């Protein structure tokens, strides 16, 4: 951070929006203009390249969580799960390549096999600001290739006085006609003559909705479809969060802070599906409109998983004399993911294959079938599968920073140095059970009771648009039958051991940096060193034999960085940054588990993967316009070494005699290049009433290339070039806002072009690559202040009823299609004081 005073430009930005320094009798000014000014001021102060969105921005958009709020930034896009934003992609780099911190503490991942933090566990209403760092300085962690997301919760010293806000809302899902309540409370106040600040907040939401899905899984042979599934989802998602921040400032030179945050997210889902396959007339499947005799199954999955994130950070900031500054920090965080006794599969097969089975529309296959496919009496119980899973990711951090300010003639600046130690521990545990009979006449295998699917439905007909699925399978009836079955004989030892692992990652870092300023020039340069020690424990599974497998390694990375800024005038700045980053491979890739299936198939984890290293160059210009508007342009390039990817090792080394040996490998290099453009401005120069308009447009054009290789099936290896997974070539946002008197409104469109979701089974065959199609989502928010305390709000999400579509090679071949409908929410907010 700079040691010199807040630039006059920043103070002017805040003043232009009515945001002034803290005074006991001040009035808090909110609204879209104020939030824009705060974001611009934060970006303008930073030595490095950052993007900021403030709490007012979040509050004035129908964003259900932090991921959807971040998607409004230039160069940032979001990957959605059943219509909700979940993972954040920065500058075309997947969420696993980005890091997340809450109040300075690294957020571990609740996902069992990923580093990515699913930001839908963070309700938007609890967040004071979100900041994406796109070029890290040496005093910051270097563990992100795209960007580092910093989540900040409210401090009482952010406000001029005390605050008590409450809100409640109810949402309506048009796909299921279900209603969803939400509520929040936020309180902040200072005590002890203003020396002690306390801020606390809680929020909760229970969202009931539905999604309709049809997918082929890529089971195409040219234009023939060999199989597809019709899926009806009924999820219920709950979010609860709480935060408490304590600040004690006994004098002007000393500040103590304690930041606590907890968030719990649960997803309970019942998924009915019908699967169609094994066409008898042609094993390659049927053409559109053609019918054949086929096997049909009805299946149920029902589970509830709960993810919880806890974070506690304590810090001390102290100025020692005229020149020295000290910052000390300790943090502990944990993330857990628990799925108790999930019905992984309850499978009912057809008694006899059905005639007249086919489909229409290859993009969203609609079922052609006789009425009998919807009759539960035509299906017999085939198998049950149960699963219990848990994952825990914990981090502990200690940090110490010292800064010495100095003046040298026309130069002023600071030398800063420090150290940080991080301890990370990732554990997963899975238990699996399977019940199935090779003899379909064995009525006793599944316990007492009939095995016809008619005994497992409850009379609720599924409302599904792509075919008649008949009646819903009742999870309670399935669980009642499972309750009478013995667990021990059904335990699958192989599956229960293969996904169990423990990974430990210890990182010790030290840095030295200096910042200089003279006139219009400012320079920050330094170097960071990170020493990593890694250990991994897992299992090798061969048939019924389970053998422990372990690995360890250590390495050191030196990461220099230079950040340069030139202020052309009071409104315009030019920036350049050269930085280096290091990101460790994903947990699923590093896990040392090995599965040997038969004599010629294997799946192999690779704990010896090298970390991804990236050399990053950023160039850009920003200009503040109209007092509280900004226009900016940035170009960037990233040269990545040791890019990781999935490959087939069959035919080489220890796997020379294998037909398939799927593992992970470091590639030689990859690159990402792009340009980001942004403009946002209140249009106060227009005549009334149009002077209340606000406009914002941002977009990025990104290109990436990575080279992969794999076994070519003839005993050799072949290579091809792909784009980075998760990277859209074009991402953009358009916002039109309006503020006049008590009324405020904002209409926002988020756009991203197709991106590579995953490679196919044959990684060398580009026609098997799965792409997510173009996505455009239109959202609306409005509010009306009834008086100084009361405010009515209205939000509408996905007004254009955008669908989620994954295609195989070209857009005419469905891999997955989901639709969710629109969501409306009306709420009431009150500012008590």
C-alpha positions in Angstrom: 0.0 0.0 0.0 1.2 3.6 -0.5 2.4 5.4 2.5 1.5 8.9 1.2 -1.7 10.8 1.7 -5.0 10.1 0.0 -4.9 11.7 -3.5 -7.0 14.8 -4.0 -8.7 13.0 -6.9 -9.9 10.3 -4.5 -11.3 12.8 -2.0 -13.0 14.6 -4.9 -14.6 11.4 -6.1 -16.1 10.7 -2.7 -17.2 14.3 -2.2 -18.8 14.4 -5.6 -21.1 11.5 -4.5 -21.8 13.0 -1.1 -19.5 10.6 0.7 -17.6 12.6 3.4 -15.2 11.9 6.2 -16.6 10.4 9.3 -18.3 12.9 11.7 -20.6 12.1 14.6 -23.5 14.1 13.0 -22.9 13.0 9.4 -25.6 11.4 7.3 -24.8 8.3 5.4 -25.3 8.8 1.7 -26.2 5.7 -0.3 -27.3 4.9 -3.8 -25.7 4.0 -7.0 -23.7 7.2 -7.5 -22.1 6.8 -4.0 -21.2 3.2 -4.6 -19.7 4.0 -8.0 -17.6 6.7 -6.4 -16.3 4.5 -3.6 -15.4 1.7 -6.1 -13.5 4.2 -8.3 -11.7 5.7 -5.3 -10.5 2.3 -4.1 -9.3 1.4 -7.6 -7.5 4.8 -8.0 -5.7 4.4 -4.6 -4.2 1.0 -5.4 -0.6 0.6 -6.5 -1.7 -2.5 -8.5 -4.5 -3.3 -10.9 -7.8 -4.0 -9.1 -11.5 -4.0 -9.7 -13.9 -3.2 -6.9 -17.7 -3.5 -6.3 -19.2 -1.9 -3.1 -22.0 -3.0 -0.9 -24.4 -0.6 -2.5 -23.6 -2.0 -5.9 -24.5 -5.5 -4.6 -27.6 -4.3 -2.8 -28.9 -2.6 -6.0 -28.6 -5.8 -8.1 -30.6 -9.0 -7.8 -27.5 -10.9 -7.0 -28.1 -13.9 -4.7 -24.5 -14.4 -3.8 -21.0 -13.0 -4.1 -20.3 -14.9 -7.4 -23.1 -13.1 -9.2 -22.0 -9.7 -7.9 -18.4 -10.3 -9.1 -19.7 -11.2 -12.6 -20.5 -7.5 -13.1 -16.7 -6.6 -13.2 -14.7 -6.3 -16.4 -12.8 -9.5 -17.3 -14.8 -11.6 -14.8 -17.4 -14.2 -15.7 -19.4 -16.7 -13.6 -20.1 -20.4 -14.1 -23.6 -21.2 -13.0 -25.1 -24.3 -11.3 -28.8 -24.8 -11.9 -29.2 -21.1 -12.7 -27.2 -19.7 -9.8 -23.7 -18.2 -10.1 -21.2 -20.4 -8.3 -17.6 -20.2 -9.6 -15.8 -17.1 -10.7 -13.6 -17.1 -13.8 -11.1 -14.1 -14.0 -9.4 -13.2 -17.3 -10.3 -16.5 -18.8 -8.7 -18.6 -16.1 -10.8 -21.3 -14.3 -12.0 -20.8 -10.7 -9.3 -23.4 -9.5 -6.7 -20.9 -10.6 -8.1 -18.1 -8.4 -7.9 -17.5 -4.7 -10.5 -16.1 -2.2 -9.8 -14.3 1.1 -12.3 -13.1 3.7 -10.9 -10.1 5.7 -7.4 -11.2 4.7 -7.7 -14.9 5.6 -7.4 -17.4 2.8 -10.7 -19.3 2.3 -10.2 -23.0 1.9 -12.4 -25.0 -0.4 -15.3 -27.1 0.9 -15.2 -29.1 -2.4 -13.7 -32.5 -1.9 -11.4 -32.4 -5.0 -11.0 -28.7 -5.9 -9.3 -25.5 -4.8 -12.1 -23.4 -6.2 -14.3 -21.7 -3.6 -18.0 -21.9 -4.5 -18.9 -18.3 -3.8 -22.7 -19.1 -3.6 -22.0 -19.9 0.0 -21.5 -16.2 0.6 -24.8 -14.2 0.7 -24.4 -10.9 -1.0 -26.2 -9.0 1.8 -23.4 -9.8 4.3 -20.6 -8.2 2.2 -19.2 -4.7 2.5 -17.1 -4.8 -0.6 -15.5 -7.2 -3.1 -12.1 -6.6 -4.6 -10.4 -8.5 -7.4 -6.7 -8.1 -7.6 -5.5 -8.7 -11.1 -1.8 -8.0 -10.6 -0.4 -9.0 -7.2 2.3 -7.0 -5.4 5.2 -8.9 -3.6 3.5 -8.5 -0.2 0.4 -10.4 -1.4 0.0 -14.1 -1.9 1.0 -15.3 -5.3 -1.5 -18.1 -5.5 -3.7 -16.9 -8.3 -3.3 -16.8 -12.1 -6.5 -14.9 -13.0 -7.2 -12.9 -9.9 -7.5 -12.9 -6.1 -10.9 -12.1 -4.7 -10.9 -10.3 -1.3 -14.2 -10.3 0.6 -14.6 -7.6 3.2 -17.3 -7.5 5.8 -18.5 -4.4 7.6 -16.5 -2.5 10.3 -18.1 0.1 12.6 -15.3 2.5 11.5 -16.6 2.3 7.9 -19.5 4.5 9.1 -19.8 7.9 10.6 -22.3 6.8 13.3 -24.4 3.9 14.4 -26.4 1.7 12.1 -29.3 -0.8 12.4 -30.7 -2.1 9.2 -33.3 -4.9 8.8 -34.8 -6.4 5.7 -37.1 -9.2 4.6 -38.2 -10.4 1.2 -40.0 -13.2 -0.5 -39.1 -14.6 -3.9 -41.3 -16.4 -6.4 -39.9 -19.1 -8.8 -41.9 -19.2 -12.1 -40.7 -22.7 -13.0 -42.2 -24.4 -9.9 -44.6 -21.6 -8.6 -42.8 -21.9 -5.2 -42.1 -19.0 -2.8 -38.8 -18.4 -1.0 -38.3 -16.2 2.1 -35.2 -14.3 3.1 -34.2 -11.9 5.8 -31.1 -10.0 7.1 -30.0 -7.7 9.9 -27.0 -5.5 10.1 -25.9 -3.5 13.2 -22.9 -1.3 13.8 -22.0 1.1 16.7 -19.1 2.6 18.5 -18.4 2.6 22.3 -15.8 3.9 24.8 -15.8 7.4 23.4 -15.5 6.1 19.8 -12.5 3.8 20.5 -14.3 0.5 20.3 -16.3 -0.4 17.2 -18.7 -3.4 16.9 -20.4 -4.5 13.7 -22.5 -7.6 13.4 -24.8 -9.1 10.8 -26.9 -12.1 10.1 -28.8 -13.3 7.0 -30.8 -16.2 5.9 -32.5 -17.5 2.8 -34.5 -20.6 1.9 -34.9 -20.9 -1.8 -37.2 -23.5 -3.4 -37.0 -23.8 -7.2 -36.7 -26.3 -10.0 -34.9 -27.0 -13.2 -35.7 -29.1 -16.2 -32.8 -31.0 -17.8 -32.3 -33.2 -20.8 -28.9 -34.5 -21.7 -27.2 -37.0 -23.9 -23.8 -37.2 -22.3 -22.4 -36.9 -25.8 -23.7 -40.3 -26.9 -23.8 -39.3 -30.5 -22.7 -41.3 -33.6 -22.9 -38.7 -36.3 -26.5 -37.7 -36.3 -27.6 -40.8 -34.6 -28.4 -40.7 -30.8 -27.6 -43.8 -28.9 -29.0 -42.7 -25.5 -30.3 -39.8 -23.6 -31.7 -38.9 -20.1 -34.7 -36.8 -19.0 -34.1 -35.2 -15.6 -36.4 -33.4 -13.3 -34.7 -31.5 -10.4 -36.4 -30.1 -7.3 -33.7 -28.5 -5.2 -34.1 -26.5 -1.9 -31.2 -24.3 -1.1 -30.6 -22.6 2.3 -28.0 -20.0 3.1 -27.3 -18.7 6.6 -24.5 -16.4 7.5 -23.2 -14.4 10.4 -20.3 -12.0 10.8 -19.0 -10.0 13.8 -16.2 -7.5 13.6 -14.5 -5.9 16.6 -12.2 -2.9 16.3 -10.3 -1.2 19.1 -8.4 2.0 18.5 -7.0 3.3 21.8 -5.0 6.0 20.1 -4.3 7.4 16.7 -1.3 5.1 16.3 -2.8 1.8 17.3 -5.5 -0.4 15.9 -6.6 -3.9 16.9 -9.2 -5.9 14.9 -11.0 -9.2 15.3 -13.0 -10.5 12.3 -15.3 -13.5 12.5 -17.3 -15.0 9.7 -19.4 -18.1 9.3 -21.5 -19.2 6.4 -23.6 -22.4 6.0 -25.0 -23.5 2.6 -27.2 -26.6 2.2 -28.5 -28.0 -1.0 -31.2 -30.7 -0.8 -32.1 -32.2 -4.1 -34.4 -34.9 -5.4 -33.7 -35.9 -9.0 -36.1 -38.1 -11.0 -34.8 -39.3 -14.3 -35.7 -41.5 -17.2 -32.8 -43.0 -19.2 -33.2 -44.3 -22.8 -30.7 -46.5 -24.6 -29.8 -49.9 -26.0 -31.7 -49.5 -29.3 -32.2 -52.9 -30.8 -32.4 -52.0 -34.5 -29.1 -50.1 -34.7 -26.5 -50.0 -32.0 -25.5 -46.5 -33.1 -28.9 -45.2 -32.1 -31.8 -43.5 -33.9 -32.1 -40.5 -36.2 -34.3 -37.6 -35.3 -38.0 -38.6 -35.8 -37.1 -42.3 -36.2 -38.3 -44.9 -33.6 -37.0 -48.2 -32.5 -37.3 -50.7 -29.6 -35.2 -49.6 -26.6 -34.5 -50.2 -23.0 -36.0 -47.6 -20.5 -35.1 -47.1 -16.9 -36.5 -44.9 -14.1 -33.9 -43.7 -11.5 -33.8 -41.5 -8.4 -31.1 -39.6 -6.7 -31.8 -37.9 -3.4 -29.2 -36.2 -1.2 -28.5 -33.2 1.0 -25.1 -31.8 1.3 -24.1 -29.0 3.7 -21.0 -26.7 3.1 -19.8 -24.5 5.9 -17.0 -21.9 5.9 -15.6 -20.4 9.1 -13.0 -17.7 9.3 -11.4 -15.9 12.3 -8.8 -13.2 11.8 -7.0 -11.1 14.5 -4.7 -8.2 13.5 -2.6 -5.4 15.0 -1.6 -2.2 13.2 0.7 0.2 14.9 2.7 3.3 13.8 6.0 3.4 15.7 7.4 6.9 15.7 7.3 9.0 12.6 8.5 6.5 10.0 7.8 2.9 11.1 4.6 0.8 10.7 3.9 -2.7 12.0 1.2 -5.1 10.9 0.7 -8.5 12.6 -2.0 -10.9 11.7 -3.1 -14.4 12.7 -5.9 -16.2 10.9 -7.7 -19.6 11.0 -10.2 -20.9 8.5 -12.0 -24.1 7.8 -14.3 -25.4 5.1 -16.4 -28.6 5.4 -18.6 -30.5 3.0 -20.9 -33.2 4.4 -23.2 -35.5 2.6 -24.8 -38.1 4.9 -26.4 -41.3 3.5 -27.3 -40.0 0.0 -29.4 -42.2 -2.3 -26.8 -42.1 -5.1 -29.1 -44.3 -7.2 -32.4 -46.2 -6.9 -32.7 -47.9 -10.3 -35.9 -49.5 -11.8 -35.6 -51.3 -15.1 -38.3 -52.0 -17.7 -39.9 -55.4 -17.5 -39.8 -55.5 -21.3 -38.2 -53.2 -23.8 -40.6 -50.6 -25.3 -41.4 -50.2 -29.0 -41.7 -46.8 -30.6 -39.0 -45.0 -28.8 -37.3 -42.0 -30.4 -36.7 -38.2 -30.2 -37.3 -34.9 -31.8 -35.0 -31.8 -31.7 -31.3 -32.7 -31.3 -30.6 -29.6 -29.2 -33.3 -30.4 -26.6 -34.3 -34.0 -27.3 -38.0 -34.5 -26.7 -39.1 -38.0 -26.0 -41.2 -40.0 -28.5 -42.7 -43.0 -26.6 -45.9 -45.0 -26.0 -47.9 -44.2 -23.0 -46.6 -47.3 -21.2 -43.3 -45.6 -20.4 -45.1 -43.5 -17.8 -46.7 -46.4 -16.1 -44.8 -47.4 -12.8 -46.1 -50.9 -13.1 -43.9 -51.5 -16.1 -40.7 -51.1 -14.0 -39.0 -53.5 -11.5 -36.5 -52.7 -8.8 -32.9 -53.4 -10.1 -30.5 -51.9 -7.5 -29.8 -49.4 -4.8 -26.6 -47.4 -4.2 -25.9 -45.4 -1.0 -23.1 -43.0 -0.4 -21.7 -41.0 2.5 -19.1 -38.4 1.9 -17.2 -35.7 3.8 -14.4 -33.3 3.2 -12.5 -30.9 5.4 -10.0 -28.2 4.4 -8.3 -26.1 7.1 -5.8 -23.3 6.9 -3.7 -21.6 9.6 -1.8 -18.4 8.8 0.7 -16.1 10.6 1.9 -12.8 9.0 4.2 -10.0 10.0 4.9 -6.9 8.0 7.2 -3.9 8.7 7.3 -0.7 6.7 9.7 2.2 6.9 8.7 5.5 5.3 11.3 7.8 4.0 11.9 11.1 2.2 14.9 11.7 -0.1 14.8 15.1 -1.7 12.1 15.1 -4.4 11.4 11.4 -3.7 9.3 9.9 -1.0 8.6 6.3 -0.5 8.7 3.3 1.7 10.6 0.0 2.2 8.4 -2.9 3.3 9.4 -6.4 4.2 7.7 -9.3 5.9 7.0 -13.0 6.2 4.0 -15.3 6.2 3.5 -18.9 7.1 0.5 -21.0 6.0 -0.4 -24.5 6.9 -3.1 -26.3 4.9 -4.7 -29.7 5.5 -7.1 -31.4 3.2 -9.0 -34.6 4.1 -11.7 -36.5 2.4 -13.6 -39.7 3.4 -16.2 -41.7 1.4 -18.2 -44.7 2.2 -20.2 -46.6 -0.5 -22.8 -49.4 -0.4 -24.5 -51.2 -3.3 -27.5 -53.5 -3.3 -28.2 -55.4 -6.5 -29.3 -58.9 -7.5 -28.1 -60.9 -10.5 -31.3 -62.9 -10.3 -34.3 -60.7 -11.0 -36.6 -63.4 -9.4 -34.8 -63.1 -6.1 -37.6 -61.2 -4.3 -35.9 -61.4 -0.9 -32.7 -59.6 -1.9 -34.2 -56.2 -1.4 -36.0 -57.1 1.9 -39.7 -57.5 2.6 -42.2 -55.8 0.2 -43.0 -55.7 -3.5 -40.3 -54.7 -6.0 -42.6 -53.1 -8.6 -41.9 -49.4 -8.9 -45.6 -48.9 -8.2 -44.7 -49.5 -4.5 -42.3 -46.6 -4.6 -44.4 -43.8 -6.1 -46.7 -41.5 -4.1 -49.2 -40.2 -6.7 -47.3 -37.0 -7.5 -47.1 -36.5 -11.2 -43.9 -34.9 -12.5 -44.3 -31.6 -14.3 -41.7 -32.1 -17.0 -41.7 -30.3 -20.5 -39.7 -32.8 -22.6 -41.7 -35.9 -22.2 -44.1 -37.7 -19.9 -42.2 -39.1 -17.0 -45.2 -40.3 -15.1 -45.2 -40.3 -11.3 -42.3 -39.2 -9.0 -40.4 -41.8 -7.1 -40.8 -41.1 -3.4 -37.4 -40.9 -1.6 -39.1 -41.6 1.8 -40.4 -45.0 0.4 -36.9 -45.9 -0.9 -35.3 -45.0 2.4 -37.9 -47.0 4.3 -36.9 -50.1 2.3 -33.2 -49.4 2.7 -33.6 -49.1 6.5 -34.3 -52.8 6.7 -31.2 -53.9 4.8 -27.8 -54.8 6.3 -25.0 -52.4 5.5 -21.8 -54.5 6.0 -22.4 -57.1 3.2 -23.2 -54.3 0.8 -20.1 -52.1 1.5 -18.0 -51.5 -1.6 -14.5 -51.5 -0.2 -12.8 -50.3 -3.4 -15.0 -47.2 -3.8 -14.9 -46.5 -0.1 -11.0 -46.4 -0.2 -10.2 -44.9 -3.6 -11.5 -41.4 -2.9 -10.1 -41.1 0.6 -6.9 -39.0 0.9 -5.1 -36.5 3.0 -3.0 -33.7 1.5 -0.8 -31.3 3.6 0.6 -28.2 2.1 3.0 -26.0 4.1 4.0 -22.6 2.6 6.6 -20.3 4.1 7.0 -16.9 2.3 9.1 -13.8 2.7 9.2 -10.6 0.6 11.0 -7.3 0.2 9.5 -4.4 -1.7 10.0 -0.7 -2.1 7.7 2.0 -3.3 8.8 5.4 -4.6 6.9 8.5 -5.7 8.1 11.7 -7.4 5.7 14.1 -9.0 3.5 12.2 -11.4 5.5 9.0 -11.1 5.1 6.1 -8.7 7.0 2.8 -8.7 6.6 -0.3 -6.6 9.2 -3.1 -7.0 10.2 -6.2 -5.0 10.5 -9.9 -4.8 8.7 -12.7 -3.0 10.0 -16.1 -2.2 7.7 -19.1 -1.4 8.9 -22.4 0.0 6.4 -25.2 -0.4 6.4 -28.6 1.4 3.8 -31.1 0.2 2.8 -34.5 1.5 0.0 -36.8 0.2 -1.5 -40.1 1.5 -4.0 -42.2 -0.4 -4.5 -45.8 -1.6 -3.9 -48.0 -4.6 -6.9 -50.2 -5.2 -6.5 -53.5 -7.2 -9.7 -55.5 -7.4 -10.3 -56.1 -3.6 -6.7 -55.3 -2.5 -6.1 -51.9 -0.9 -2.5 -50.7 -0.5 -1.4 -47.4 1.1 0.4 -45.0 -1.2 2.2 -41.9 -0.2 4.3 -39.1 -1.8 6.1 -35.9 -0.8 8.1 -33.1 -2.4 9.3 -29.6 -1.7 10.3 -26.6 -3.9 11.0 -22.9 -3.8 9.7 -20.2 -6.1 11.2 -16.7 -6.6 8.6 -14.2 -7.7 9.7 -10.7 -8.7 7.3 -7.9 -9.5 7.3 -4.3 -10.8 4.3 -1.9 -10.8 4.6 1.5 -12.4 2.1 4.3 -12.6 2.2 7.7 -14.3 -0.4 10.4 -13.6 -0.8 12.2 -16.9 -3.0 14.8 -15.1 -5.3 14.9 -12.1 -7.9 12.7 -13.9 -5.7 10.3 -16.0 -3.3 7.6 -15.0 -1.3 5.1 -17.0 -0.3 1.8 -15.4 2.0 -1.0 -16.1 2.7 -4.2 -14.1 4.9 -7.2 -14.4 4.2 -9.9 -11.9 4.7 -13.6 -11.3 2.4 -16.2 -9.7 2.4 -19.8 -8.7 -0.6 -22.0 -8.4 -0.6 -25.6 -7.1 -2.4 -28.3 -9.0 -5.9 -29.3 -8.1 -6.5 -31.7 -5.2 -8.1 -34.4 -7.5 -5.0 -34.2 -9.6 -2.5 -34.4 -6.7 -4.4 -37.1 -4.8 -2.2 -40.3 -4.9 -5.0 -42.7 -5.4 -4.6 -45.4 -8.1 -7.4 -47.7 -9.4 -6.4 -50.7 -11.4 -9.6 -52.1 -13.1 -8.9 -55.5 -14.5 -5.7 -56.1 -16.4 -5.7 -53.2 -18.9 -7.4 -50.1 -17.4 -6.1 -47.7 -14.8 -6.8 -44.3 -13.2 -3.8 -42.7 -11.6 -3.4 -39.6 -9.4 -0.1 -37.7 -9.8 1.2 -36.1 -6.5 4.5 -35.3 -8.4 2.8 -32.6 -10.5 4.7 -29.3 -10.7 2.9 -26.1 -9.8 1.7 -23.8 -12.5 4.0 -20.8 -13.0 2.9 -17.6 -14.8 4.7 -14.5 -16.0 2.1 -11.7 -16.2 2.3 -8.4 -18.0 -0.4 -5.7 -17.8 -0.7 -2.3 -19.5 -3.5 0.2 -19.1 -4.9 3.7 -18.9 -7.7 5.0 -16.7 -9.5 8.4 -16.7 -12.0 9.7 -14.3 -14.8 11.6 -16.0 -17.6 13.8 -14.8 -16.5 13.6 -11.1 -17.7 10.1 -10.5 -17.4 8.3 -13.8 -14.4 6.4 -15.2 -13.2 5.0 -18.5 -10.4 2.5 -18.7 -8.6 0.2 -21.1 -6.2 -2.6 -20.2 -4.2 -5.2 -22.2 -2.7 -8.2 -20.6 -0.7 -11.4 -21.4 0.1 -14.4 -19.3 2.8 -17.0 -20.2 2.0 -20.1 -18.2 4.4 -23.0 -17.6 3.6 -26.5 -16.4 -0.1 -26.2 -17.3 -1.9 -29.4 -16.0 -4.3 -31.5 -18.0 -5.9 -35.0 -18.2 -4.0 -37.4 -20.4 -3.9 -41.1 -21.3 -0.5 -42.8 -20.5 -1.4 -46.1 -22.1 1.3 -47.6 -24.2 4.2 -46.0 -22.4 6.4 -46.7 -19.3 4.7 -48.7 -16.6 1.5 -48.5 -18.6 2.8 -50.0 -21.8 0.4 -53.0 -21.7 -2.7 -51.0 -20.7 -5.5 -50.1 -23.1 -6.4 -47.0 -20.9 -4.4 -45.3 -18.2 -6.0 -42.0 -17.3 -3.8 -39.6 -15.3 -2.6 -36.0 -15.1 0.4 -34.3 -16.6 2.2 -31.0 -16.8 2.2 -29.4 -20.3 5.1 -27.4 -21.6 3.3 -24.0 -21.8 0.1 -22.1 -22.3 -0.8 -18.5 -22.8 -3.7 -16.1 -22.2 -4.0 -12.7 -23.9 -6.7 -10.2 -23.7 -8.0 -6.6 -23.6 -10.5 -5.1 -21.0 -12.6 -2.0 -21.7 -14.8 -0.3 -19.2 -16.9 2.9 -19.0 -19.4 4.0 -16.3 -20.8 7.4 -15.7 -23.8 9.2 -14.2 -25.3 11.4 -17.0 -25.9 14.5 -14.9 -25.2 16.7 -17.9 -28.5 15.7 -19.5 -31.7 17.8 -19.0 -34.2 16.7 -16.3 -35.5 14.0 -15.8 -32.8 12.3 -17.8 -30.0 13.6 -15.6 -30.8 10.8 -13.2 -29.5 8.2 -15.6 -26.4 6.1 -15.0 -24.7 4.0 -17.6 -22.1 1.3 -17.4 -20.5 -0.8 -20.1 -17.5 -3.2 -19.8 -16.2 -6.0 -21.8 -13.2 -8.1 -22.4 -11.8 -10.1 -25.4 -9.6 -12.9 -24.4 -7.7 -15.6 -26.3 -5.9 -18.6 -24.8 -3.9 -21.5 -26.2 -2.5 -24.7 -24.5 -0.9 -27.8 -25.9 -1.8 -31.2 -24.7 -0.8 -34.8 -25.7 -2.2 -38.3 -25.2 -1.9 -41.8 -26.3 -2.9 -42.1 -30.0 -4.1 -45.7 -29.8 -1.3 -47.0 -32.1 1.4 -47.2 -29.4 2.6 -43.6 -29.9 1.5 -40.1 -28.7 -0.1 -37.2 -30.4 -0.6 -33.6 -29.5 -3.2 -30.9 -30.2 -3.9 -27.3 -29.2 -6.9 -26.3 -27.0 -8.2 -23.2 -25.3 -8.0 -23.0 -21.5 -11.1 -24.6 -19.9 -13.6 -22.0 -18.6 -12.3 -19.2 -20.9 -14.9 -17.3 -23.0 -13.5 -15.3 -25.8 -15.9 -12.4 -25.1 -17.4 -11.3 -21.8 -19.5 -8.2 -21.3 -21.9 -6.3 -19.1 -24.3 -3.5 -19.9 -26.0 -1.5 -17.1 -28.6 1.2 -17.3 -29.5 2.8 -14.0 -31.7 5.6 -12.8 -32.0 7.6 -9.6 -34.4 10.5 -8.9 -35.7 11.4 -5.5 -36.9 8.3 -3.7 -36.8 6.1 -6.8 -33.9 4.0 -8.0 -33.7 1.3 -10.7 -31.1 -0.7 -12.5 -31.3 -3.0 -15.6 -28.3 -5.1 -16.2 -27.3 -7.6 -18.9 -24.4 -10.1 -18.4 -23.0 -11.8 -21.5 -20.3 -14.5 -22.1 -19.5 -16.3 -25.3 -19.0 -20.1 -25.4 -16.3 -21.7 -23.3 -14.7 -25.1 -23.1 -16.3 -27.1 -20.2 -14.2 -30.3 -20.5 -12.4 -32.5 -22.9 -14.1 -35.7 -24.1 -13.1 -39.3 -23.3 -10.7 -39.2 -26.2 -8.7 -36.1 -25.4 -7.2 -35.9 -28.9 -10.7 -35.8 -30.6 -11.9 -32.2 -30.8 -15.4 -33.3 -31.8 -15.8 -34.8 -28.3 -15.0 -31.5 -26.5 -17.9 -30.1 -24.5 -18.6 -26.4 -24.8 -21.1 -24.3 -22.8 -23.1 -22.1 -25.3 -23.4 -18.3 -25.2 -25.2 -17.1 -22.1 -27.0 -13.8 -21.7 -28.9 -13.0 -18.5 -31.0 -9.9 -18.0 -31.8 -8.7 -14.4 -33.8 -5.8 -13.0 -33.8 -4.2 -9.6 -36.0 -1.3 -8.3 -36.4 0.5 -5.0 -38.6 3.2 -3.6 -37.9 5.0 -0.3 -41.2 5.5 1.5 -39.4 7.8 3.9 -36.0 8.2 5.6 -36.3 4.7 7.2 -38.5 2.5 5.0 -37.7 1.2 1.5 -39.6 -1.2 -0.8 -37.5 -3.3 -3.2 -38.3 -5.4 -6.3 -35.9 -7.7 -8.1 -36.3 -9.8 -11.2 -33.7 -12.4 -12.2 -33.3 -14.0 -15.6 -36.0 -11.9 -17.3 -35.0 -13.3 -20.7 -35.4 -16.9 -19.5 -31.9 -17.8 -20.5 -31.1 -21.5 -20.7 -27.9 -23.5 -19.9 -26.8 -25.4 -23.0 -23.7 -27.7 -23.4 -23.0 -29.1 -26.8 -20.6 -31.7 -28.2 -18.3 -30.3 -30.9 -21.0 -28.3 -32.6 -24.2 -26.7 -31.4 -26.5 -29.1 -33.1 -25.5 -32.0 -30.8 -26.8 -31.7 -27.2 -24.7 -32.8 -24.3 -26.9 -31.0 -21.7 -29.8 -28.6 -21.7 -31.3 -27.0 -18.6 -33.9 -24.4 -18.1 -35.0 -22.6 -14.9 -37.4 -19.8 -15.6 -37.6 -16.4 -14.0 -37.4 -15.4 -10.3 -39.1 -12.4 -8.8 -38.5 -11.0 -5.3 -40.2 -8.2 -3.4 -38.8 -6.9 -0.1 -39.0 -4.3 2.6 -36.0 -2.7 4.2 -35.8 -0.5 7.3 -33.1 1.7 8.6 -33.9 1.9 12.3 -31.0 4.3 13.0 
